[in-house]
Amino acid sequence: MGKGNFLSYEGPFGIRIISALAKFLQENIDAPEQVREKLYRVFIELAQNIALYSFDRVQLLAGIFVGIGKVSITEEGNELHCTAINMIQKGHGPVLKANCNEINQASIPALRTMKKKLYKKAEFEDTGAHIGLIMISIYSDNPLNYEIIDEGDNKIYFKISAIIHKGKNS
């Protein structure tokens, strides 16, 4: 493909939307199986984080509430960029920033240990998007690119992007 927008979706992140987009990715990315699997896993984590934690929510006809956000996948040379953005509560910005910084400074083995500890903690309390962020870093094998965007009027957004290399190192 070279360069361009491969997929873009903005709206509610219900299970059927997530499943349809994930299936589209698996069937239409021209990349080795290992790269497609990484992209699939990163996409699922980003989409689940929107579905579960976006502050902007909507009730579906089935009666369940899901998060609203945006996800895009672009191809730039030998890289796939999987990016998500969603509204967050004002107080969550510093927590997400601290979590992303901690994740970006850790090695893959350290991230796996961190993930195991958080899974145990999650049995007793909500750990938020922390486990998902760790998984995105592990799956992509790259640091998280993130931004907290404050548009005023209590509109705070979390933008996160993971890069997946399509080359021989994938």
Helices and strands as residue ranges (DSSP letters): E 3-12, H 15-28, H 33-53, E 57-59, E 65-76, E 79-88, H 92-105, H 108-122, H 130-140, E 145-150, E 156-165
